[in-house]
Amino acid sequence: MAWYEQAVFYHIYPLGLTGAPKKNPYGEPVHRLNALIPWIDHIREIGCTGLYIGPLFESVGHGYETTDYRKVDTRLGDNADLKNFVALCHQAGIRVILDGVFNHTGRDFFAFRDIQMHREGSPYRDWYCRVDFGGNNEYNDGFSYDNWGGYNLLAKLNLRNPQVRDYLLDTVRFWVGEFDIDGLRLDAADVLDFDFMKSLREVCDGLKQDFWLMGEVIHGDYSRWANDRTLHAVTNYHLHKALYSGHNDHNYFEIAHTVKRQLDMGLGRPGCLYNFADNHDVERIYTKLSDKRHFLPVHVLMYTLPGVPSVYYGSEFGVEGRKERWSDASLRPCLDLAALKGTPNPCAKIVAALGRVRQTEPALSWGDYRELQLTTTKYAFARGDVIVTVNNADAPAAFDLNWEGTYRGALSGRTAQAQDGWLHLEIDSCGGEIWVPQKGDRPAYEPIQAQITAPQKPKPVQRTKKPKTPAHAPATESKLVEVPANKPYEEMTIEELQAAILAKLAANGPLTDRMRREVAENVYRDSLLNWVKSFR
């Protein structure tokens, strides 16, 4: 098996973590990259075996407006610093992948500068897309060109130009030969030319065994990019969104449906999805969660659902960061590792424990996924012979699964033994657990002592006042409400949505007391809307 199929990644944005200036003065190298060396031991200690670090090469500001592809950004140091850093990572058993920013360059890149100087006479005029010398832009260049995202700071390269393609492929050869890297994360892969990605795959397959290509893709059918001809993997933004909203909205149907859709796309191969709770472009997961206790089930899912998990630097300590309109600085802070590790932190304990479990349970990398139980607040599935249970409710949860064997919770240390073909599992409120079969030489895990008690910030929920239930009424009985004909779900009351869900359930088979109780206890409008729309 390839190394990346069982990897756990750590993600560092180096310009932010090292506190580098926001604008590049293009001066003498300042060796800030060496300040990241202590992080290598930390990365290994929390169970990570891969590091995605970038951008690293000379650029104007945030790193993705490249000035020189073959020179480490002088704000971080020089090429020798990067070569040494990668070697130290390898000594610690950590593979390293870098950012490959091939869709666009900065305006200080040599080819763009030559066009500015020589205009129609530049030999690089076809290195960029749709250069029009009859146009202009906000920089008053006297010509226009295609860009990325509407930003002329990022000039779009013409990847169908053989000279451009050869230059970039030679750059990758240089990176592998000079720095001994193990893979690339392709920036803006969702707009890269597919023929270029195929050429890149062919070159990389011959450069180094198991060289990994992972692309930044946000929307669409991920199998267009992650396949045998282009990239090995893509960023799993679909799951990223489902992870936080599925907890904030108390709706595990969203997460389970996302997984099913991706498996239907043929994305069940190990290592083809890069799972993350946050990164350098989105708000920190601890900030996004309405109830901070959901940090545990979110990360249990990220580490156990199909895909390769990744932790963004600082998020293992519960660092917060809110996206600002004109700046991502709060998402990319300079952090003091010693200070973070010097304070007991439940989030860090959780992440380290999950890293250990992931590395010692091969089923979490290669085991087949099988959904076992699903409601809005409870979700159970198997990866091979390992069982995962999560609970987003503000009360303990129990699972009765048609399953054999004796199991032990890798996080809590609880044990459970099947009786008459049924396995009864219990987890805490806002909890999650990985149940490992107790047989053979399976490892023994120490229970973690980590309880997140940060203040809760639940979203306001519109509720319709319900009459009190008579004391003699059964717990599963609820007020009978008819489903209004032709009324959009968005306009229904809580009771009408509950009735609509019960009607859908009844159409699929007999209603049980458990079904009625779970519907009656769900008073979250967003969750009910997603639930009723999930029926086909």
C-alpha positions as CSV (number, residue, x, y, z in Angstrom):
1,M,0.0,0.0,0.0
2,A,1.1,3.6,-0.7
3,W,2.2,5.7,2.3
4,Y,-0.5,8.3,1.8
5,E,-3.3,5.7,2.0
6,Q,-2.7,5.4,5.8
7,A,-1.3,8.8,6.5
8,V,-2.5,11.4,8.9
9,F,-1.6,14.9,7.8
10,Y,-0.6,18.1,9.6
11,H,-1.0,21.3,7.6
12,I,1.2,24.4,8.1
13,Y,0.9,27.8,6.5
14,P,4.5,28.9,7.1
15,L,4.3,32.6,6.4
16,G,1.6,32.9,9.1
17,L,3.0,30.5,11.6
18,T,6.5,32.1,11.5
19,G,5.1,35.6,11.7
20,A,6.7,36.7,8.4
21,P,5.9,40.2,7.0
22,K,2.7,40.4,4.9
23,K,4.6,42.0,2.0
24,N,7.9,40.7,0.7
25,P,10.7,43.2,0.9
26,Y,12.8,41.0,-1.4
27,G,15.8,41.4,0.9
28,E,18.3,39.1,2.3
29,P,16.9,35.7,3.5
30,V,15.5,35.7,7.1
31,H,15.7,32.1,8.3
32,R,12.3,31.8,9.8
33,L,11.8,28.3,8.4
34,N,14.2,27.0,11.1
35,A,11.7,28.1,13.8
36,L,9.4,25.3,12.6
37,I,11.9,22.6,13.4
38,P,10.5,22.1,17.0
39,W,7.1,21.5,15.4
40,I,8.4,18.3,13.8
41,D,8.4,16.4,17.1
42,H,5.0,17.8,18.0
43,I,3.6,16.6,14.6
44,R,4.9,13.1,15.3
45,E,3.7,13.1,18.9
46,I,0.0,13.7,17.9
47,G,0.2,10.8,15.4
48,C,0.7,12.6,12.1
49,T,2.8,11.0,9.5
50,G,2.5,13.6,6.7
51,L,3.0,17.3,6.5
52,Y,1.4,19.6,3.9
53,I,3.4,22.9,4.1
54,G,3.0,25.8,1.8
55,P,3.3,28.1,0.0
56,L,7.0,28.3,0.3
57,F,8.5,30.0,-2.8
58,E,9.3,33.6,-3.5
59,S,6.1,35.6,-3.8
60,V,4.7,39.1,-3.4
61,G,2.6,38.7,-0.3
62,H,0.4,35.8,0.8
63,G,2.4,33.2,-1.1
64,Y,0.1,32.3,-4.0
65,E,1.3,35.1,-6.3
66,T,4.6,33.4,-7.2
67,T,7.6,35.4,-8.2
68,D,10.2,32.6,-8.4
69,Y,9.3,28.9,-8.4
70,R,12.8,27.7,-7.7
71,K,13.7,30.0,-4.8
72,V,12.4,29.7,-1.2
73,D,10.7,32.9,-0.1
74,T,13.3,35.1,1.4
75,R,11.0,35.9,4.3
76,L,11.3,32.2,5.3
77,G,15.0,31.6,4.4
78,D,16.7,29.9,1.5
79,N,16.8,26.6,-0.3
80,A,19.2,25.1,2.1
81,D,16.8,25.7,5.0
82,L,14.0,23.9,3.1
83,K,16.3,21.0,2.2
84,N,17.3,20.6,5.8
85,F,13.7,20.9,7.1
86,V,12.5,18.1,4.8
87,A,15.4,15.9,5.7
88,L,14.5,16.3,9.4
89,C,10.9,15.5,8.7
90,H,12.0,12.3,6.9
91,Q,14.2,11.3,9.9
92,A,11.1,11.6,12.1
93,G,9.1,9.4,9.7
94,I,7.0,12.3,8.3
95,R,6.5,12.7,4.5
96,V,6.3,16.2,3.1
97,I,4.1,17.7,0.4
98,L,4.4,21.3,-0.9
99,D,2.0,23.7,-2.6
100,G,2.2,23.7,-6.4
101,V,0.7,27.0,-7.6
102,F,0.5,26.3,-11.3
103,N,-2.7,28.1,-12.4
104,H,-1.3,31.6,-12.0
105,T,1.8,33.7,-11.1
106,G,2.3,37.0,-9.5
107,R,3.0,40.1,-11.5
108,D,6.7,40.0,-10.5
109,F,7.3,36.7,-12.2
110,F,10.0,37.1,-14.9
111,A,7.6,36.2,-17.8
112,F,5.0,38.8,-16.8
113,R,7.7,41.4,-16.3
114,D,9.0,40.8,-19.8
115,I,5.5,41.3,-21.3
116,Q,5.3,44.6,-19.4
117,M,8.6,45.7,-20.8
118,H,8.4,44.4,-24.4
119,R,4.6,44.1,-24.9
120,E,3.9,42.5,-28.4
121,G,7.6,41.8,-28.8
122,S,7.9,39.7,-25.7
123,P,8.6,36.0,-26.3
124,Y,6.4,35.3,-23.2
125,R,3.3,37.0,-24.5
126,D,1.6,33.6,-25.0
127,W,2.6,32.4,-21.5
128,Y,-0.6,33.9,-20.1
129,C,-4.2,33.5,-21.1
130,R,-5.9,36.0,-23.4
131,V,-3.4,38.8,-23.2
132,D,-5.0,41.7,-25.0
133,F,-2.8,44.7,-25.9
134,G,-5.9,46.7,-26.8
135,G,-7.1,46.5,-23.2
136,N,-6.0,47.8,-19.8
137,N,-6.4,47.2,-16.1
138,E,-6.2,48.9,-12.7
139,Y,-2.4,48.7,-12.8
140,N,-2.5,50.7,-16.1
141,D,-0.3,48.1,-17.9
142,G,-1.8,49.0,-21.2
143,F,-3.0,45.4,-21.7
144,S,-5.4,43.0,-20.1
145,Y,-5.2,39.3,-19.3
146,D,-7.2,36.5,-17.6
147,N,-6.7,36.1,-13.9
148,W,-7.8,33.9,-11.0
149,G,-10.9,34.9,-9.0
150,G,-11.1,38.4,-10.5
151,Y,-7.8,39.4,-9.1
152,N,-5.3,40.8,-11.6
153,L,-2.6,40.3,-8.9
154,L,-2.9,36.6,-10.0
155,A,-2.2,36.3,-13.8
156,K,-3.5,33.1,-15.3
157,L,-0.9,30.9,-17.0
158,N,-1.6,29.4,-20.4
159,L,-1.0,25.7,-19.5
160,R,-1.6,24.7,-23.1
161,N,1.5,26.5,-24.2
162,P,4.3,23.7,-24.4
163,Q,6.9,26.2,-23.1
164,V,4.8,26.9,-19.9
165,R,4.0,23.2,-19.4
166,D,7.7,22.2,-19.8
167,Y,8.8,25.0,-17.4
168,L,6.5,23.9,-14.7
169,L,7.2,20.2,-15.1
170,D,11.0,21.0,-14.9
171,T,10.2,22.9,-11.8
172,V,8.7,19.8,-10.2
173,R,11.7,17.8,-11.2
174,F,13.9,20.5,-9.5
175,W,11.8,20.3,-6.3
176,V,12.1,16.5,-6.1
177,G,15.8,16.5,-6.8
178,E,16.6,19.5,-4.6
179,F,14.3,19.0,-1.6
180,D,13.3,15.3,-1.9
181,I,9.6,16.1,-1.4
182,D,7.0,13.3,-1.4
183,G,4.1,15.0,-3.2
184,L,2.2,18.2,-4.1
185,R,-1.0,19.9,-3.2
186,L,-2.1,21.7,-6.4
187,D,-3.6,25.1,-5.7
188,A,-6.8,25.9,-7.6
189,A,-6.9,22.4,-9.2
190,D,-10.6,22.9,-10.0
191,V,-9.6,25.3,-12.8
192,L,-6.4,23.7,-14.0
193,D,-6.1,22.3,-17.5
194,F,-6.8,18.5,-17.4
195,D,-4.2,17.7,-20.1
196,F,-1.6,19.5,-17.9
197,M,-2.6,17.5,-14.9
198,K,-2.3,14.3,-16.9
199,S,1.2,15.3,-18.0
200,L,2.1,16.1,-14.4
201,R,0.9,12.7,-13.3
202,E,3.0,10.9,-15.9
203,V,6.1,12.9,-14.9
204,C,5.6,12.5,-11.2
205,D,4.9,8.7,-11.4
206,G,8.4,8.4,-12.8
207,L,10.1,10.8,-10.4
208,K,9.6,9.0,-7.1
209,Q,7.7,6.0,-5.9
210,D,4.3,6.8,-4.5
211,F,4.6,10.5,-5.2
212,W,1.2,11.9,-4.2
213,L,-0.8,14.5,-6.1
214,M,-3.6,16.1,-4.2
215,G,-5.7,18.9,-5.7
216,E,-7.7,21.8,-4.2
217,V,-11.2,21.2,-5.5
218,I,-14.3,22.7,-3.9
219,H,-17.4,21.8,-5.8
220,G,-18.3,19.2,-8.4
221,D,-17.9,15.5,-9.0
222,Y,-14.5,14.8,-7.4
223,S,-13.9,11.7,-9.5
224,R,-13.2,14.0,-12.5
225,W,-10.0,15.0,-10.7
226,A,-9.2,12.0,-8.4
227,N,-8.6,9.0,-10.8
228,D,-5.9,6.9,-12.4
229,R,-5.0,9.6,-15.0
230,T,-4.9,12.9,-13.2
231,L,-4.7,13.3,-9.4
232,H,-4.6,10.8,-6.6
233,A,-6.8,12.9,-4.3
234,V,-8.8,16.1,-3.8
235,T,-9.6,18.3,-0.9
236,N,-12.9,17.1,0.6
237,Y,-14.8,20.4,0.9
238,H,-18.1,18.5,0.7
239,L,-17.4,16.6,4.0
240,H,-15.8,19.7,5.5
241,K,-19.1,21.6,5.2
242,A,-21.2,18.6,6.4
243,L,-19.0,18.1,9.5
244,Y,-19.7,21.5,11.1
245,S,-23.3,22.0,9.8
246,G,-24.3,18.4,10.6
247,H,-23.5,19.2,14.2
248,N,-24.7,22.8,14.4
249,D,-28.0,21.7,12.8
250,H,-28.2,18.4,14.7
251,N,-28.4,16.6,11.4
252,Y,-26.3,13.5,10.8
253,F,-28.3,12.8,7.7
254,E,-26.2,15.5,5.9
255,I,-22.9,13.8,6.8
256,A,-24.1,10.3,6.0
257,H,-25.6,11.4,2.7
258,T,-22.3,13.2,1.8
259,V,-20.4,9.9,2.4
260,K,-22.9,7.9,0.4
261,R,-22.8,10.3,-2.5
262,Q,-19.0,10.2,-2.6
263,L,-18.9,6.4,-2.5
264,D,-21.4,6.3,-5.3
265,M,-18.9,8.5,-7.3
266,G,-16.3,5.8,-6.9
267,L,-14.3,7.6,-4.2
268,G,-14.0,4.8,-1.8
269,R,-10.4,4.1,-2.7
270,P,-7.9,4.7,0.2
271,G,-6.2,8.0,0.0
272,C,-8.4,9.7,-2.7
273,L,-10.1,12.2,-0.3
274,Y,-8.3,14.7,1.9
275,N,-10.5,15.2,4.9
276,F,-10.2,18.3,7.1
277,A,-12.2,20.3,9.6
278,D,-10.5,23.6,8.7
279,N,-7.6,25.0,6.8
280,H,-5.9,28.3,5.9
281,D,-8.9,29.5,3.8
282,V,-11.8,28.8,6.1
283,E,-12.8,29.6,9.7
284,R,-11.3,27.5,12.5
285,I,-13.6,24.6,13.5
286,Y,-13.6,25.6,17.1
287,T,-15.0,29.0,16.0
288,K,-17.6,27.4,13.7
289,L,-19.1,25.1,16.2
290,S,-22.1,26.4,18.1
291,D,-21.5,23.9,20.8
292,K,-17.8,23.5,21.5
293,R,-18.3,20.0,22.9
294,H,-18.9,18.9,19.3
295,F,-15.2,19.1,18.7
296,L,-15.0,15.5,19.8
297,P,-17.5,13.9,17.4
298,V,-16.4,16.1,14.6
299,H,-12.8,14.8,14.9
300,V,-13.9,11.3,15.5
301,L,-15.7,11.4,12.1
302,M,-12.8,13.2,10.4
303,Y,-10.4,10.5,11.5
304,T,-12.7,7.5,10.7
305,L,-14.7,8.3,7.6
306,P,-13.2,7.3,4.2
307,G,-10.3,9.6,3.4
308,V,-7.1,10.9,4.7
309,P,-7.4,13.1,7.8
310,S,-5.6,16.4,8.2
311,V,-5.1,18.8,11.2
312,Y,-4.5,22.5,10.5
313,Y,-1.8,23.9,12.8
314,G,-3.1,25.1,16.1
315,S,-6.6,23.6,15.7
316,E,-5.5,20.7,17.8
317,F,-5.3,23.1,20.7
318,G,-8.8,24.6,20.0
319,V,-7.3,27.8,18.5
320,E,-10.0,30.1,17.1
321,G,-10.1,32.2,13.9
322,R,-12.9,34.0,12.2
323,K,-12.7,34.9,8.5
324,E,-12.6,38.6,7.9
325,R,-13.9,40.3,4.8
326,W,-10.6,41.7,3.6
327,S,-8.1,39.6,5.4
328,D,-7.3,35.9,6.2
329,A,-4.7,36.9,8.8
330,S,-6.8,35.6,11.7
331,L,-6.9,32.2,10.1
332,R,-3.1,32.1,9.7
333,P,-1.6,33.3,13.0
334,C,1.9,33.2,14.4
335,L,1.7,30.7,17.3
336,D,4.1,29.8,20.2
337,L,4.3,26.0,20.4
338,A,5.8,26.0,23.9
339,A,3.1,28.2,25.3
340,L,0.4,26.0,23.7
341,K,1.8,22.8,25.0
342,G,2.5,24.3,28.4
343,T,-1.2,24.5,29.2
344,P,-3.4,21.3,29.6
345,N,-5.8,21.2,26.7
346,P,-8.6,18.7,26.1
347,C,-8.7,19.3,22.4
348,A,-5.0,18.4,22.1
349,K,-5.6,15.1,24.1
350,I,-8.5,14.2,21.8
351,V,-6.4,14.8,18.6
352,A,-3.4,12.9,19.9
353,A,-5.6,9.9,21.0
354,L,-7.3,9.8,17.6
355,G,-3.8,9.9,15.9
356,R,-2.7,6.9,17.8
357,V,-5.9,5.0,17.0
358,R,-5.7,5.8,13.3
359,Q,-2.1,4.6,13.1
360,T,-2.8,1.3,14.9
361,E,-6.1,0.3,13.3
362,P,-5.6,-0.4,9.5
363,A,-9.4,-0.8,9.1
364,L,-9.7,3.0,9.4
365,S,-7.6,3.4,6.3
366,W,-8.7,0.5,4.2
367,G,-11.8,-1.1,5.8
368,D,-15.0,-1.0,3.8
369,Y,-17.6,1.5,5.0
370,R,-21.0,0.2,6.2
371,E,-23.7,2.4,7.7
372,L,-25.2,0.8,10.8
373,Q,-27.6,3.3,12.4
374,L,-28.6,6.8,11.5
375,T,-30.9,9.5,13.0
376,T,-30.5,13.2,13.2
377,T,-28.6,12.9,16.4
378,K,-27.0,9.5,16.3
379,Y,-24.7,7.9,13.7
380,A,-23.0,4.5,13.7
381,F,-21.0,2.9,11.0
382,A,-18.3,0.3,10.5
383,R,-14.9,0.4,8.9
384,G,-14.1,-3.2,8.5
385,D,-14.4,-4.7,11.9
386,V,-14.1,-1.4,13.8
387,I,-17.3,0.4,14.8
388,V,-17.7,4.2,15.1
389,T,-20.5,5.9,17.0
390,V,-21.2,9.6,17.4
391,N,-23.8,11.6,19.2
392,N,-24.6,15.3,18.7
393,A,-27.4,15.5,21.3
394,D,-27.2,17.1,24.7
395,A,-27.9,13.7,26.4
396,P,-26.2,10.3,26.4
397,A,-27.0,8.0,23.5
398,A,-27.4,4.2,23.2
399,F,-26.9,2.1,20.1
400,D,-28.3,-1.4,19.6
401,L,-26.5,-2.9,16.6
402,N,-27.0,-6.3,14.9
403,W,-23.4,-7.2,15.4
404,E,-21.3,-9.9,17.0
405,G,-18.2,-9.8,19.2
406,T,-16.6,-8.1,22.2
407,Y,-15.6,-4.5,21.8
408,R,-13.7,-1.8,23.8
409,G,-13.9,1.9,23.3
410,A,-10.5,3.3,22.3
411,L,-11.3,6.7,23.8
412,S,-13.4,5.8,26.9
413,G,-12.2,2.4,27.8
414,R,-15.8,1.1,28.0
415,T,-16.4,-2.5,27.0
416,A,-19.4,-4.2,25.4
417,Q,-20.2,-7.7,24.5
418,A,-22.8,-8.8,22.0
419,Q,-25.7,-10.9,23.3
420,D,-28.0,-12.9,21.0
421,G,-26.5,-11.2,18.0
422,W,-27.0,-7.6,19.4
423,L,-24.3,-5.3,20.5
424,H,-25.4,-2.5,22.9
425,L,-23.1,0.6,22.9
426,E,-23.4,3.7,25.0
427,I,-21.6,7.1,24.6
428,D,-21.8,10.4,26.3
429,S,-23.6,13.6,25.2
430,C,-21.9,15.3,22.4
431,G,-19.7,12.3,22.3
432,G,-17.9,10.0,19.9
433,E,-16.2,6.6,20.2
434,I,-14.1,4.1,18.2
435,W,-15.0,0.6,19.2
436,V,-12.2,-1.9,18.6
437,P,-12.8,-5.7,18.6
438,Q,-11.1,-7.4,21.6
439,K,-9.4,-10.3,19.9
440,G,-6.0,-11.5,18.9
441,D,-3.2,-9.0,19.5
442,R,-5.3,-5.9,19.2
443,P,-3.6,-3.0,21.1
444,A,-4.9,-1.8,24.5
445,Y,-5.7,1.9,24.5
446,E,-5.5,4.1,27.6
447,P,-8.8,6.1,28.2
448,I,-8.4,9.8,27.6
449,Q,-9.3,12.3,30.3
450,A,-10.5,15.2,28.1
451,Q,-13.8,17.0,28.6
452,I,-14.5,20.2,26.7
453,T,-16.6,22.5,28.7
454,A,-16.4,25.7,26.7
455,P,-19.5,27.9,26.8
456,Q,-22.1,26.9,24.4
457,K,-23.5,29.2,21.7
458,P,-26.5,27.6,20.3
459,K,-28.2,29.1,17.3
460,P,-31.5,30.7,18.0
461,V,-34.3,28.3,16.9
462,Q,-37.8,29.4,16.0
463,R,-40.2,27.2,17.9
464,T,-43.9,26.9,18.0
465,K,-45.3,26.7,21.6
466,K,-46.7,23.3,22.2
467,P,-49.5,22.4,24.7
468,K,-48.3,20.5,27.7
469,T,-48.6,16.7,27.4
470,P,-51.0,15.2,30.0
471,A,-49.1,13.4,32.7
472,H,-50.7,10.1,31.8
473,A,-49.8,10.2,28.1
474,P,-47.1,7.8,26.8
475,A,-43.6,9.2,26.2
476,T,-43.8,8.4,22.5
477,E,-47.2,10.0,21.9
478,S,-47.2,13.5,20.3
479,K,-49.9,15.8,19.2
480,L,-51.5,14.7,16.0
481,V,-51.0,17.2,13.2
482,E,-52.0,16.7,9.6
483,V,-49.5,17.4,6.9
484,P,-50.8,20.4,5.0
485,A,-51.2,19.7,1.3
486,N,-49.1,21.7,-1.2
487,K,-47.4,23.7,1.6
488,P,-43.7,24.2,1.1
489,Y,-41.6,22.6,3.8
490,E,-39.9,25.9,4.5
491,E,-43.2,27.4,5.6
492,M,-44.3,24.5,7.8
493,T,-44.3,24.7,11.6
494,I,-42.2,22.5,13.8
495,E,-45.2,20.2,14.4
496,E,-46.0,20.0,10.7
497,L,-42.5,19.1,9.8
498,Q,-42.5,16.4,12.4
499,A,-45.8,15.1,11.0
500,A,-44.4,15.1,7.5
501,I,-41.4,13.1,8.6
502,L,-43.6,10.5,10.4
503,A,-45.6,10.2,7.2
504,K,-42.5,9.6,5.2
505,L,-41.3,7.0,7.7
506,A,-44.7,5.3,7.7
507,A,-44.6,5.0,3.9
508,N,-41.3,3.0,4.2
509,G,-42.5,0.6,6.9
510,P,-44.1,0.3,10.3
511,L,-43.5,3.1,12.8
512,T,-41.8,2.1,16.0
513,D,-41.9,3.9,19.4
514,R,-38.3,4.8,18.9
515,M,-39.0,6.5,15.6
516,R,-41.9,8.5,17.1
517,R,-39.7,9.5,20.1
518,E,-36.8,10.6,18.0
519,V,-39.1,12.7,15.8
520,A,-40.8,14.2,18.8
521,E,-37.6,15.1,20.5
522,N,-36.2,16.9,17.5
523,V,-37.3,20.5,17.7
524,Y,-34.6,22.0,15.4
525,R,-36.1,23.5,12.3
526,D,-33.0,23.2,10.1
527,S,-32.5,19.6,11.2
528,L,-36.2,18.8,10.4
529,L,-36.0,20.5,7.1
530,N,-32.9,18.5,6.1
531,W,-34.5,15.3,7.4
532,V,-37.7,15.6,5.5
533,K,-35.9,16.5,2.3
534,S,-33.6,13.5,2.6
535,F,-36.4,11.0,1.7
536,R,-36.7,10.0,-1.9
